[in-house]
């Protein structure tokens, strides 16, 4: 997969040289190319922003600079353009898996009040353009969001994870216990500072281990992500699941409970 990233702070992406993503780059699984946006600014100060029409605080990134940058980077091809912004569609595991199927992604890192909206309108006629948000909060720029997305997408590529099953079992992965969040995990030693690993995990009984993991996933989802628990499909809940939800005082709506 080819990834192009345009930013006024390309040095922000040094973390992509380490860990699994760094190894994927070394192997050639990921071809990451960084571009300094100011290279396409032609005035003496390399200006990339200007005051917004209609007034208001902050500055807006200029369309001319972005247009030249994208034209140059995307020359000869049609990457999928990803623009991080708090006003975009939510980034989730489903979108990460969708993007992992693309051969070429181009990330445009906005700063200040964002990129002139005509840039996205212009390129929507030439390539797939997605404005994407990693959460309901505001960052100083798109670089952090791109790091998040690159890691989430990159680890899904074949050969990046040592164990491919890890991605299948992720929280929010399609088919991973109805998108329940993942439960607690443990390793050796069996006792640490008085805390014991749950006995069921040492039992070797695969059925009981699977049941325990599902129960813990339900408990954690109810506690930390009640909106996900509320969206559970009743048709996929067995009697044990429903009993556990009742014990947790988390009741599905009567009209939603399967007969």
Secondary structure, DSSP 8 states (H G I E B T S, - for coil): -EEEEEES-GGGGGGGGSHHHHHHHHHTS-EEEEEEGGGG--STT---EEE-TT--SSEEE-HHHHHHHHHHHTTTS--EEEEEEEEEEE--HHHHHHHTT-SEEEEE--BTT-B-HHHHHHHTTTS-EEEEESSSS--SBSHHHHHHHHHHHHTTSTTTSSSTHHHHTSTT-TTSTTT--------S-SEETTEE--GGGGS--HHHHHHHHHHHHHHHHHHH-HHHHHT--GGG--HHHHHHHHHTT----GGGS--
